[in-house]
């Protein structure tokens, strides 16, 4: 546990990345696997994680991010998109449960109907908001995994959502960019001016009843 706290104290929202230092394939795979294993309501996983590697595409995304350098300078750019839940997603999830756990479709029928009923009870806006909340759970897991692995990251909401969806062609698949995460390694220049982390004291944020 002390290792986790040390890693979280070391973590920062990195603004200046070392453009010459890249994640290995194994490091990137570890981050993506951590995101894949993140919890979500009902276990439905209403998300996609898009790794953008094409320099030309990243240049367009940087322009849609008010020219913030992290988008192009980080080793990798992970775009976390919310998937609006639907009966199609539920059916895919139920099929995956059946295959993974060896359960019958009949045994899962009640759970499937419950999920579909919950979705039917929300309008399109509420469905998207619900999915976006799940994406932020995955973001938290990603940030923690990065910190423990000694990988820098910078969670960002400062971008044009509509342009991101257009550039990445997400809307046709019912996906909506929610948050982006450049990952890599901080430059020596940024490391030299690292500031002490500022957080409210425990007794100001933890309440016991």
Residue, then its C-alpha position, 0 to 999 in steps of 0.5 A: x500500500x505504501x508503494x501505491x501512495x508513493x506513486x500517487x504522490x509522484x503522479x502529476x498532470x504532466x504538461x511537458x513530455x519528453x518527445x524522444x522517450x516512448x512507452x514500450x509495447x508492454x507498457x502500453x499493453x499494461x495500461x490498456x489491460x488495466x483500463x479493460x479490467x476497470x469496474x463499471x455499473x452492471x459490468x456493462x463496460x460502455x466504453x472504447x479506448x482509442x489509441x491514436x498513433x498516426x502523427x497526422x491525425x494527432x496534429x488534427x486533434x491538437x488543433x481541436x485541443x486549443x493547440x495543447x502540446x501534450x496531444x502530439x508530444x506524449x508517447x501515446x494518446x488514449x481517447x476514452x469514449x463513452x458508448x451509449x448503452x443499447x440492447x445490442x450492447x446488452x446482448x453482446x455482454x450477455x453472450x460474453x458472460x455465457x461464454x466466459x462462465x459457461x452459463x446458459x442463455x436461459x439462466x441469464x435471461x432475467x439479468x438481460x431483461x433487467x439491463x434492457x429495462x434500466x436502459x429503456x428507462x433513460x432517454x438518450x441524454x441520460x444514457x450518454x451521461x450514465x456511460x460517461x460516468x463509467x468512463x471516468x471510473x476507467x480513467x481513474x484506474x488508468x491514472x493509478x496504473x500509470x502512476x504505479x508503473x512510473x508512466x506520466x499522464x495528463x487527463x484532459x477535457x480541454x478539447x472540442x468534443x464534436x471535432x474529436x468525434x468527427x476526426x476519429x469517426x466515432x459518431x457512426x458507432x454510437x461513441x462520444x469522446x469523453x476525456x483524453x489521456x496523453x501518456x509518456x514520460x515527463x521532460x527533464x525540464x518539467x521534472x526540474x520544476x516539480x512542485x509539491x502536491x497540494x491536497x486538502x488535509x485528510x480531516x477536511x475531506x474524509x467524513x465519518x458518521 
